[in-house]
Amino acid sequence: MTIATRTLGKAGPVVGAIGLGCMGMSEKYGDDAERDDRQSHEVLRRALDLGITLIDTADAYGPYTNEVLVGAGLGSRRHEAFLATKCGLVPGPGGKERTRDGRPEYVRAAIDASLRRLGTDHVDLWQLHRVDPDVPLQETWGAMAEQVTAGKVRFLGLSEVNVEQLAEAHAMHPVATVQSELSLWTRDPLAEVLPWCEAHGAGFLPFSPLGRGFLTGTVTASTIGGQDFRAHNPRFTPEAMDANTAIVTSVASVAERIGATAAQVALAWVLAQGPHVVPIPGTKKLRWLEQNAAAAALSLSAEDITELDALPAPVGARY
Ligand SMILES: NC(=O)c1ccc[n+]([C@@H]2O[C@H](COP(=O)([O-])OP(=O)(O)OC[C@H]3O[C@@H](n4cnc5c(N)ncnc54)[C@H](OP(=O)(O)O)[C@@H]3O)[C@@H](O)[C@H]2O)c1
């Protein structure tokens, strides 16, 4: 059994309705001791078995190790994936602080480095991780578009942008996708960016669709160790988590009523925002991958959606 497919934009590429975010296989959630590349490789191959074809990574993840992990995990099955990576955020010493770099010379070098790490001759989707405020977007985007002409990249995407930036880039080279945070507790893109994507034939890829795990109901203060990125995130302070428990309780109650898990309800709500939406939940565990895949077949009733739409805003900024 494979999951349903969706078209990214009006006539764009066809991918599994749910993708796989690979960042957590190398950093951010849990402690380093939890990470197991062999298990992550299994997750990647099982994803392809399930029809989860959009595989999302970035040069900065790791730093610089996540693309290697993903390339090795896909191995000879690379052609079954719609492989998406990113450039534009440069990890500093120790890999912690990231600075933006949109200079054309950086962009040109970045694609070659990504292809080398991924062990492939092209990526299906190349995304600008963040716009560099010190470089005109047209210069960055123009250098990215050159790589399409060179055959190193099939489609271009942007991440965390506004509609003015989208219009500027799209006038130069089609924006195939926008990747921004969208979930039951982060709804900013619904106002302008999602409608822009629909109107301009672009796909929308919600990142952190599970609220960095919180919306699944499995995260508590005691599960977040010192190495975990969430230990320093405003929505995960003990006070914020206490306040935000009301959100998870409501999601869990919808889930119980329809015989699903809270994670599946969170993904089904995101999928319900439009046919051009393909969420990329992140996991390094087979059981959660399988559970997330099953959400592609879950349809929420109008009553469920109304109830979820009415959830309170969270306590704590998203970064
Ligand atoms: N463009 C950007 O700036 C940007 C920013 C952030 C993320 N991203 C991309 O978006 C992807 C997804 O976002 P994310 O990883 O930040 O957050 P997410 O998908 O909202 O949540 C990931 C967390 O949820 C857990 N999880 C996954 N499925 C679960 C399930 N069914 N039940 C319980 N827990 C579950 C994972 O645990 P385990 O790790 O233990 O499996 C992990 O801790 C990333 O991997 C990355 O590719 C992009």
The ligand as an SDF file (V2000), in Angstrom:
LIG
                    3D

 48 52  0  0  0  0  0  0  0  0999 V2000
   12.9370   25.5530    6.0880 N   0  0  0  0  0  0  0  0  0  0  0  0
   13.2110   25.6410    7.3680 C   0  0  0  0  0  0  0  0  0  0  0  0
   13.6670   26.6720    7.8710 O   0  0  0  0  0  0  0  0  0  0  0  0
   12.9670   24.4400    8.2470 C   0  0  0  0  0  0  0  0  0  0  0  0
   12.9590   24.5760    9.6560 C   0  0  0  0  0  0  0  0  0  0  0  0
   12.6950   23.4550   10.4240 C   0  0  0  0  0  0  0  0  0  0  0  0
   12.4550   22.2290    9.8120 C   0  0  0  0  0  0  0  0  0  0  0  0
   12.4990   22.1140    8.4460 N   0  0  0  0  0  0  0  0  0  0  0  0
   12.2270   20.8340    7.7580 C   0  0  0  0  0  0  0  0  0  0  0  0
   10.9670   20.3370    8.1990 O   0  0  0  0  0  0  0  0  0  0  0  0
   11.1150   19.0160    8.6910 C   0  0  0  0  0  0  0  0  0  0  0  0
   10.0860   18.7150    9.7600 C   0  0  0  0  0  0  0  0  0  0  0  0
   10.0950   19.6660   10.7950 O   0  0  0  0  0  0  0  0  0  0  0  0
   10.6480   19.3640   12.2570 P   0  0  0  0  0  0  0  0  0  0  0  0
   11.4230   18.0990   12.2190 O   0  0  0  0  0  0  0  0  0  0  0  0
   11.2850   20.5980   12.7390 O   0  0  0  0  0  0  0  0  0  0  0  0
    9.3480   19.2170   13.1630 O   0  0  0  0  0  0  0  0  0  0  0  0
    8.0700   18.2430   13.2020 P   0  0  0  0  0  0  0  0  0  0  0  0
    7.9830   17.4370   11.9800 O   0  0  0  0  0  0  0  0  0  0  0  0
    6.9360   19.0990   13.5880 O   0  0  0  0  0  0  0  0  0  0  0  0
    8.4040   17.3410   14.4740 O   0  0  0  0  0  0  0  0  0  0  0  0
    9.4940   16.4670   14.5500 C   0  0  0  0  0  0  0  0  0  0  0  0
    9.4730   15.8240   15.9400 C   0  0  0  0  0  0  0  0  0  0  0  0
    8.2820   15.0470   16.0670 O   0  0  0  0  0  0  0  0  0  0  0  0
    8.6020   13.7040   16.4150 C   0  0  0  0  0  0  0  0  0  0  0  0
    7.6170   12.8470   15.7170 N   0  0  0  0  0  0  0  0  0  0  0  0
    7.4940   12.6340   14.3810 C   0  0  0  0  0  0  0  0  0  0  0  0
    6.4160   11.8540   14.1120 N   0  0  0  0  0  0  0  0  0  0  0  0
    5.8460   11.5690   15.3140 C   0  0  0  0  0  0  0  0  0  0  0  0
    4.7170   10.8140   15.6880 C   0  0  0  0  0  0  0  0  0  0  0  0
    3.9170   10.2130   14.7990 N   0  0  0  0  0  0  0  0  0  0  0  0
    4.4350   10.7090   17.0220 N   0  0  0  0  0  0  0  0  0  0  0  0
    5.2080   11.3230   17.9560 C   0  0  0  0  0  0  0  0  0  0  0  0
    6.2870   12.0850   17.6360 N   0  0  0  0  0  0  0  0  0  0  0  0
    6.6100   12.1950   16.3340 C   0  0  0  0  0  0  0  0  0  0  0  0
   10.0320   13.4980   15.9860 C   0  0  0  0  0  0  0  0  0  0  0  0
   10.6580   12.5500   16.7870 O   0  0  0  0  0  0  0  0  0  0  0  0
   11.9090   11.6670   16.3090 P   0  0  0  0  0  0  0  0  0  0  0  0
   12.9100   12.6380   15.7500 O   0  0  0  0  0  0  0  0  0  0  0  0
   12.3770   11.0170   17.5340 O   0  0  0  0  0  0  0  0  0  0  0  0
   11.4240   10.7160   15.2960 O   0  0  0  0  0  0  0  0  0  0  0  0
   10.6300   14.8900   16.1960 C   0  0  0  0  0  0  0  0  0  0  0  0
   11.0050   15.0510   17.5510 O   0  0  0  0  0  0  0  0  0  0  0  0
   12.5720   18.9640    9.1460 C   0  0  0  0  0  0  0  0  0  0  0  0
   13.0540   17.6500    9.2630 O   0  0  0  0  0  0  0  0  0  0  0  0
   13.2450   19.7550    8.0590 C   0  0  0  0  0  0  0  0  0  0  0  0
   13.4480   18.9340    6.9220 O   0  0  0  0  0  0  0  0  0  0  0  0
   12.7360   23.2090    7.6750 C   0  0  0  0  0  0  0  0  0  0  0  0
  1  2  1  0
  2  3  2  0
  2  4  1  0
  4  5  1  0
  4 48  2  0
  5  6  2  0
  6  7  1  0
  7  8  2  0
  8  9  1  0
  8 48  1  0
  9 10  1  0
  9 46  1  0
 10 11  1  0
 11 12  1  0
 11 44  1  0
 12 13  1  0
 13 14  1  0
 14 15  2  0
 14 16  1  0
 14 17  1  0
 17 18  1  0
 18 19  2  0
 18 20  1  0
 18 21  1  0
 21 22  1  0
 22 23  1  0
 23 24  1  0
 23 42  1  0
 24 25  1  0
 25 26  1  0
 25 36  1  0
 26 27  1  0
 26 35  1  0
 27 28  2  0
 28 29  1  0
 29 30  1  0
 29 35  2  0
 30 31  1  0
 30 32  2  0
 32 33  1  0
 33 34  2  0
 34 35  1  0
 36 37  1  0
 36 42  1  0
 37 38  1  0
 38 39  2  0
 38 40  1  0
 38 41  1  0
 42 43  1  0
 44 45  1  0
 44 46  1  0
 46 47  1  0
M  CHG  2   8   1  16  -1
M  END
$$$$
